[in-house]
Amino acid sequence: MRLVFAGTPAFAAHALEAIIAAGHEVVLVLTQPDRPAGRGLSMRASEVKQLALARGISIAQPASLRGDNEVAQLAETQAAVMVVAAYGLILPQSVLNAFPLGCINIHASLLPRWRGAAPIQRAILAGDTRTGISIMQMDAGLDTGPILLMEPIALSERETARSLHDRLAELGGRCIVRALAQLEAGSACAVVQPQAGATYATKLAKEEAEIDWGRSAVELDRQVRAFNPFPVATTRFEGVPLKIWRAHPLTACGLPPGTVQEAAGDNLIVACAEGALALEEVQRAGGNRLPVREFLRGSGLSPGQRLGSV
């Protein structure tokens, strides 16, 4: 099929790669404008732009899609459909109407659960046991359009946002290729989303990364996994931020929340409101990620001390 692709991060680049490999003609790629990134804040192209450049595909990076010129550019492509994956811009009705087969979105949840910006992290935070990919016919609402195809997967007990992202990116590529084949064959069937069970995955805020030791170990374990690799769950030791990259929950501890129960060898165990959290990999401000055994050497951390804003 002749199509336009709109996307920005690695999740979207994986889908674009799958679409190209399936033999579709991508006549234009839309992606976010280059942004400053890294310590030097040099301008960096998105993963989708890098792939499009490598494949010789025309690229547009509008700041908005609400202008007449942008809509005219899309219409001039004479594409049958636009595929959207983690693009980052709202599509006005004029863009939704610009393609004979409409605009198709790759969403990283089983809609209507976790509509919105951060479905991967919200699924882990909520303790969901399954999620998946939904291929959706876009409408004017926020992830409210009818579903063309849905594929579930189970979450592992130690799933992180990074591992789930990678699994869903691969699955999203496979699913969009199947959905495009159905559209091309005229066999696609769109099913209206139910209203029951709808939830919203609001955008992550950095403040959410702060560990509250007054919560249960199970909840904090989910927080650590959901915020790996960004923004990374964080506590404080002697007033200095301490990022927690990996941890696991334990069931029993009778100490006040935030109190270090054990700090020796491979064990750094901190009391929670319910149970305790065993830290596995941490990072002090300005330092490297370290296994707990290495971090404890010379850290000055000992049983009875408190972590967090206490």
C-alpha positions as CSV (number, residue, x, y, z in Angstrom):
1,M,0.0,0.0,0.0
2,R,1.0,3.6,-0.5
3,L,1.1,5.2,2.9
4,V,2.3,8.0,5.2
5,F,4.0,7.1,8.5
6,A,3.9,9.4,11.6
7,G,6.0,8.5,14.6
8,T,9.0,9.7,16.7
9,P,10.7,7.3,19.2
10,A,12.2,3.8,19.0
11,F,8.8,2.2,19.5
12,A,7.6,3.8,16.2
13,A,10.8,3.1,14.4
14,H,10.3,-0.6,14.9
15,A,6.9,-0.4,13.3
16,L,8.2,1.6,10.4
17,E,10.9,-1.0,9.8
18,A,8.3,-3.8,9.8
19,I,6.1,-1.8,7.3
20,I,9.0,-1.3,4.9
21,A,10.1,-4.9,5.2
22,A,6.5,-6.0,4.3
23,G,6.9,-4.2,1.0
24,H,4.6,-1.2,1.5
25,E,5.5,2.1,-0.2
26,V,6.1,4.7,2.5
27,V,6.0,8.0,0.6
28,L,6.4,10.4,3.5
29,V,7.5,10.2,7.2
30,L,6.3,12.7,9.7
31,T,8.3,13.0,12.9
32,Q,8.9,15.5,15.7
33,P,11.4,18.4,15.1
34,D,14.9,17.6,16.3
35,R,15.4,18.3,20.0
36,P,18.5,19.1,22.1
37,A,19.6,16.0,24.0
38,G,22.5,14.7,26.1
39,R,24.8,16.6,28.3
40,G,25.9,18.8,25.5
41,L,22.3,19.5,24.5
42,S,23.2,19.0,20.8
43,M,20.3,18.7,18.4
44,R,19.3,15.0,17.9
45,A,17.1,13.5,15.3
46,S,14.4,11.1,16.4
47,E,14.8,7.3,15.8
48,V,12.2,7.5,13.1
49,K,14.0,10.3,11.3
50,Q,17.2,8.4,11.4
51,L,15.6,5.3,9.9
52,A,13.8,7.4,7.2
53,L,17.1,9.1,6.3
54,A,18.8,5.7,6.0
55,R,16.0,4.4,3.8
56,G,15.9,7.5,1.6
57,I,12.3,8.4,2.5
58,S,11.0,11.9,2.4
59,I,10.7,13.6,5.8
60,A,8.5,16.4,7.2
61,Q,8.9,17.8,10.8
62,P,6.0,20.2,11.3
63,A,5.5,21.8,14.7
64,S,1.8,21.4,14.1
65,L,-0.6,19.7,11.7
66,R,-3.3,22.4,11.9
67,G,-2.1,24.6,9.0
68,D,-3.5,24.4,5.5
69,N,0.0,23.8,4.0
70,E,0.5,20.7,6.2
71,V,-2.8,19.2,5.2
72,A,-2.2,20.0,1.5
73,Q,1.2,18.2,1.7
74,L,-0.5,15.1,3.1
75,A,-3.2,15.1,0.4
76,E,-0.6,15.5,-2.3
77,T,1.0,12.2,-1.3
78,Q,-2.1,10.4,-2.7
79,A,-1.5,7.8,0.1
80,A,-4.3,5.4,1.0
81,V,-3.7,5.5,4.7
82,M,-1.6,7.1,7.4
83,V,0.0,4.9,10.1
84,V,0.6,6.6,13.5
85,A,2.8,5.3,16.3
86,A,3.9,7.5,19.3
87,Y,4.0,10.6,17.1
88,G,3.5,13.2,19.7
89,L,1.1,15.6,17.9
90,I,-2.7,15.7,17.9
91,L,-4.2,15.0,14.5
92,P,-7.0,17.4,13.6
93,Q,-10.1,16.2,11.8
94,S,-8.7,17.6,8.5
95,V,-5.8,15.2,8.7
96,L,-8.0,12.3,9.7
97,N,-10.1,13.0,6.6
98,A,-7.1,13.3,4.3
99,F,-6.7,9.6,3.5
100,P,-9.3,7.2,1.9
101,L,-8.7,4.6,4.6
102,G,-8.1,7.1,7.4
103,C,-5.4,7.1,10.0
104,I,-4.4,3.9,11.9
105,N,-2.8,4.0,15.3
106,I,-0.5,1.5,17.0
107,H,-1.3,1.7,20.7
108,A,0.6,-0.2,23.5
109,S,-2.3,-1.5,25.6
110,L,-5.5,-3.5,25.3
111,L,-8.0,-0.6,24.7
112,P,-10.0,0.8,26.3
113,R,-7.6,0.2,29.2
114,W,-4.8,2.7,29.4
115,R,-5.8,5.2,26.8
116,G,-3.2,8.1,26.7
117,A,0.5,8.8,26.9
118,A,2.1,6.2,29.2
119,P,0.3,2.9,28.9
120,I,3.4,0.8,29.4
121,Q,4.4,2.3,32.7
122,R,0.8,2.6,34.0
123,A,0.2,-1.1,33.3
124,I,3.2,-2.1,35.5
125,L,2.3,0.4,38.2
126,A,-1.2,-1.0,38.4
127,G,0.1,-4.6,38.7
128,D,-1.7,-5.7,35.5
129,T,-1.0,-9.3,34.5
130,R,-1.5,-8.7,30.8
131,T,-1.4,-6.0,28.2
132,G,-0.8,-5.9,24.5
133,I,-1.2,-4.0,21.2
134,S,-4.3,-2.5,19.8
135,I,-4.5,-1.3,16.2
136,M,-7.1,1.4,16.1
137,Q,-8.9,3.4,13.5
138,M,-8.3,7.0,14.8
139,D,-11.1,9.4,15.5
140,A,-11.3,12.8,17.2
141,G,-11.1,11.3,20.7
142,L,-8.1,10.3,22.8
143,D,-7.5,6.6,21.8
144,T,-11.3,6.1,21.5
145,G,-11.6,4.9,17.9
146,P,-12.8,1.4,16.8
147,I,-10.4,-1.5,17.0
148,L,-9.1,-3.3,13.9
149,L,-6.9,-5.8,15.6
150,M,-5.8,-6.6,19.1
151,E,-3.0,-9.0,20.4
152,P,-2.5,-9.6,24.2
153,I,0.7,-10.6,26.0
154,A,1.3,-11.6,29.6
155,L,3.5,-9.5,31.9
156,S,6.3,-11.3,33.6
157,E,6.8,-10.8,37.4
158,R,10.0,-8.8,36.9
159,E,8.8,-6.8,33.9
160,T,10.4,-3.3,33.5
161,A,9.2,-0.5,31.3
162,R,12.2,-1.1,29.1
163,S,11.6,-4.9,28.7
164,L,7.9,-4.4,28.1
165,H,8.5,-1.5,25.6
166,D,10.8,-3.8,23.6
167,R,8.4,-6.7,23.6
168,L,5.5,-4.4,22.6
169,A,7.5,-2.6,19.9
170,E,8.2,-5.9,18.2
171,L,4.6,-7.0,18.6
172,G,3.4,-3.7,17.3
173,G,5.4,-4.1,14.1
174,R,3.9,-7.5,13.5
175,C,0.3,-6.3,14.2
176,I,0.4,-3.3,11.9
177,V,1.6,-5.4,9.0
178,R,-1.3,-7.8,9.6
179,A,-3.8,-4.9,9.9
180,L,-2.5,-3.3,6.7
181,A,-2.9,-6.6,4.9
182,Q,-6.5,-6.8,6.0
183,L,-7.2,-3.2,4.9
184,E,-5.6,-3.9,1.5
185,A,-7.7,-7.0,1.1
186,G,-10.9,-5.2,2.2
187,S,-11.4,-7.7,5.0
188,A,-10.7,-5.4,8.0
189,C,-13.5,-5.2,10.5
190,A,-13.5,-2.3,13.0
191,V,-15.1,-3.0,16.4
192,V,-16.3,-0.1,18.6
193,Q,-14.5,0.1,21.9
194,P,-16.6,-0.7,25.0
195,Q,-17.0,2.1,27.5
196,A,-16.7,-0.3,30.5
197,G,-13.1,-0.7,31.7
198,A,-11.8,2.5,30.2
199,T,-8.8,4.0,32.1
200,Y,-6.3,6.8,31.2
201,A,-2.5,6.5,31.3
202,T,-1.5,10.1,32.1
203,K,1.9,11.3,31.2
204,L,4.7,10.5,33.7
205,A,5.7,13.3,36.0
206,K,9.2,13.3,37.6
207,E,7.7,13.8,41.0
208,E,6.2,10.3,40.7
209,A,9.7,8.8,40.8
210,E,10.2,9.8,44.5
211,I,10.0,6.7,46.7
212,D,7.5,6.9,49.6
213,W,8.6,4.3,52.1
214,G,5.2,4.6,53.7
215,R,3.8,2.4,50.9
216,S,4.0,-1.3,50.6
217,A,7.0,-3.2,49.3
218,V,4.9,-4.6,46.4
219,E,3.8,-1.1,45.3
220,L,7.4,0.2,45.5
221,D,8.7,-2.8,43.5
222,R,6.2,-1.9,40.7
223,Q,7.4,1.7,40.9
224,V,11.0,0.7,40.5
225,R,10.2,-1.5,37.5
226,A,7.8,1.0,35.9
227,F,10.3,3.9,36.0
228,N,13.2,1.9,34.6
229,P,14.7,3.4,32.4
230,F,12.9,6.7,32.9
231,P,12.6,8.7,35.1
232,V,14.0,6.1,37.6
233,A,12.7,5.6,41.1
234,T,14.6,7.8,43.6
235,T,15.1,8.0,47.3
236,R,17.5,10.1,49.4
237,F,20.5,9.1,51.6
238,E,21.9,11.9,53.8
239,G,20.1,14.4,51.6
240,V,21.6,13.1,48.3
241,P,19.4,11.5,45.6
242,L,19.9,7.8,45.2
243,K,18.4,6.2,42.1
244,I,17.0,2.6,42.5
245,W,17.4,0.7,39.2
246,R,16.6,-2.8,40.4
247,A,14.9,-4.2,43.5
248,H,12.5,-6.9,44.7
249,P,10.0,-7.1,47.5
250,L,10.3,-9.1,50.7
251,T,7.3,-10.0,52.9
252,A,8.3,-9.3,56.6
253,C,9.9,-6.4,58.4
254,G,9.0,-4.8,61.7
255,L,11.0,-1.6,61.4
256,P,9.7,2.0,60.7
257,P,9.3,2.7,57.0
258,G,12.6,3.9,55.4
259,T,14.8,2.2,58.0
260,V,17.7,0.2,56.7
261,Q,17.3,-3.4,58.1
262,E,20.4,-4.9,56.6
263,A,23.4,-3.4,54.7
264,A,26.1,-6.0,54.1
265,G,27.4,-8.0,51.2
266,D,24.7,-8.2,48.5
267,N,21.9,-7.2,50.9
268,L,20.5,-3.7,51.2
269,I,17.1,-4.1,52.7
270,V,14.8,-1.2,53.6
271,A,11.6,-1.3,55.6
272,C,8.3,-0.3,54.0
273,A,4.8,0.2,55.5
274,E,4.2,-3.5,54.5
275,G,7.2,-5.7,54.0
276,A,10.6,-4.6,52.9
277,L,12.4,-3.7,49.6
278,A,15.7,-5.4,48.8
279,L,17.7,-3.0,46.6
280,E,19.8,-4.7,43.9
281,E,21.3,-1.9,41.8
282,V,21.5,1.8,42.8
283,Q,23.2,5.0,41.6
284,R,24.2,8.1,43.6
285,A,24.0,11.5,42.1
286,G,26.9,12.0,39.7
287,G,28.0,8.4,40.0
288,N,27.6,5.2,38.1
289,R,25.0,2.5,38.4
290,L,26.4,-0.1,40.9
291,P,25.4,-3.5,42.2
292,V,24.5,-3.1,45.9
293,R,27.7,-5.0,47.0
294,E,29.9,-2.4,45.3
295,F,27.7,0.6,46.4
296,L,28.0,-0.5,50.1
297,R,31.8,-0.4,50.0
298,G,32.6,2.9,51.6
299,S,29.0,4.2,51.4
300,G,28.7,4.6,55.2
301,L,25.2,3.1,55.1
302,S,24.4,0.9,58.1
303,P,21.4,-0.8,59.7
304,G,19.2,1.6,61.6
305,Q,19.8,4.6,59.2
306,R,16.9,6.1,57.3
307,L,16.4,6.6,53.6
308,G,14.0,9.2,52.1
309,S,13.1,12.7,53.2
310,V,13.2,12.0,57.0
